[in-house]
Amino acid sequence: MAIKTEIQYAKVDDLYLDPLNPRLGRGQTGPKVLQSKVLDLMKDWALEELAISFIESGFWPHEAVLVVKEQLYGKPSLVVIEGNRRLAALKYLQMAVDGTTKDKKWIELIKQAKPNAKLFNRVPYIEVDSRKDVSAFLGFRHVTGIKEWRPAEKAEYIAKLIEEEKLSYAEVMRKIGSKTPTVRQNYISYNLLLQMEDQQGISVEHVEDRFSVLFLSLRTDGVQKYLNIDVNAEPNAAARPVPKDHLQNLQKFALWLFGSEDKPPVVKDSRQVDQFGRILESPKAVEYLERTERPIFEMAYQLAGGDEPEVVRLIDQAADNIEAALSRAHRYAKSKKLRTATLRLGEDTMQIMSLFPGMRDEVVGSE
């Protein structure tokens, strides 16, 4: 890996935030995105915590940012590939000192303690030859490591490794320290997001906000069959996961799972994802979702027979309780309370047995 070991120093103004940083979000990145826009997109990244640390302790050399020299805005520039939060905190801090920001929290911050001027003149950095040289470090640190990106950001990064560096799933796995099935599922999930973006009526912002739900849904047989997705597809076959004849299903799937501007999602909790997969396996439940203006998850699940295990569990539990009571009930044969409870049990038992023709005769015959 071509990462130099020598620590160099630069002024804050000579270092550039990375406009290609995946954390900025899809549609927000690109070589033409201005530094002011990048800085604005990063304003809610808890930068104040870093700024306070810089004011109190300075910028330690062992926290040097990683920089690549490349063309940016038509000129050679030092672009920070790793350490953008640190640089953004310094830039906001410098703006507060120079009086070029009206942000009250930053103005208040420097009133409490003024930073040393050296802070903005000697920012430690280590130069790398290219973005590829640092991709393994970034992958481990942000995809599987201690400073994790959001799920959609991880998936986008994995997709870039596969498409731009032409890596296989196994090679990406070794590069970022993840598992091959996880890499594959991230790649397919991200391409599924891109397909949704091409469809009318799908609010991709909602999908990105709940990307982990999309990722989890691909584990279920119901989702795989409903969208006709091959979750074991190699990269060249996974670029467009949903075939053309299932794109209408993709639109419905996105609406039910993520909602729209005027409709809430049917699946409101990630814990319901497996149950949603079962719903999609039931033609009766899917027909209910399609015809109903505002379908209810619980109703769809019942139509799919999803609550059968719970009903069986309740009956088994009741039988266990009766068996436990039988060993002691004879002691209270004259109890009015026990008689009333037994009458209720008998009526309920007769009613549920009526669901199964001939069961009453089976029970009587076994006595």
Secondary structure, DSSP 8 states (H G I E B T S, - for coil): --B----EEE-GGGEE--TT-GGG-TTS-STTS-HHHHHHHTTTS-HHHHHHHHHHH---GGG-EEEEEEEETTEEEEEEEE-HHHHHHHHHHHHHHHT----HHHHHHHHHS---THHHH-EEEEEES-HHHHHHHHHIIIIISSS---HHHHHHHHHHHHHHS---HHHHHHHHT--HHHHHHHHHHHHHHHHHHHSTT--HHHHHHTHHHHHHHTTSHHHHHHHT--TT--HHHHSS-S-GGGHHHHHHHHHHHH--SSS--S--SGGGHHHHHHHHT-HHHHHHHHH-SS--HHHHHHHTTTTHHHHHHHHHHHHHHHHHHHHHHGGGTT-HHHHHHHHHHHHHHHHHHTTSTTHHHHHHHH-
